[in-house]
């Protein structure tokens, strides 16, 4: 995610409202997520805790490890899924 924050700071002006970066945390509790986000100062990325007992997004999208990236185009089509090091997602 640190790379995502840097990407937003660098490219946010170019992207405007066309790009959203969303973090889905699979940490075991909400406080771990909150503390980590605050410590890293990841303010430009939307964060959600998916291990809350209700969300199934991690299972639906086949998250096996961290980090796991889904790149979705403006039509809602997944155009990339996997580890961000395997693709220049910027």
N, C-alpha and C positions, 0 to 999 in steps of 0.2 A: 503493500500500500504506500510506502514512502515514495516509491517511484510514481505512483498515481497522483499523489499530492503535488510532486514536482512537475508532472505533466500538466496538471491543471493550472499551476502557477505560470508555466511557460506558454501554454497554448490557449488558455482560457479566453483571452481576448479574441483570438481567431475563431474559436469554436462557438462563442456566445452561448445561447441556450440550446444548441444542437447536441451537446454532449453532457451526459450525466455519468458520474462515477459512483457506483453504489457498492458498499462493502457488506457482505453477508458473513457475519462471524459465527463460527461453529464452536466457540469457547463454551465451557460448561456452565458459566453463569454470567449474568448481566453486568455485575460489577467489574469482572475481569475485562470485558469489552470496553466499558466506560473508562476505566483507569488507563487502559492501553491507548485508546483514542486521545484522551486528554494529555497523556505523557508525550505522545508523538506529535501533538498539535495538528491532527488531521481534520481540519475544519472545513475543507472544501469537498470532502467525500461524504456522501450520505451513508450512514451506518445502521445496520439492522442486525439484531441477534436472532439467529434462526433456530437455535437449540432451546426454544422457549416452550416446547410441547405442542405448539399449534402449527408451526411452519414446516413445510416439507420440501422447500426449494433445494436444499443441499442434496437430498435423495433424488428429486425429480431431474436435476441437472447433472447427476453423476459425479458429484464432488468426492474425490478420493483422497486428495491431499491439498496442502496449502502452499502457495496461493493457487487458485483456480479461477480462470477468467472466462467470462462469456462476453463476446462482442456482438451486440445486437444493432442492426441497422435501423433506419428511421421507419421502415415498414414492419418492424417487429421480428425480422428473420435473424436467427443466430448465424453469424458469418464466421465465427471462430469460437472454439471452446477448448480449453486446455491450460497448460502452464504458460504464463506470459513470457518466459524466457525463450520459448520456442517460436515466437512471432513478435515482430515489431508492432505492437498494438497502437502506438502513437500514430 
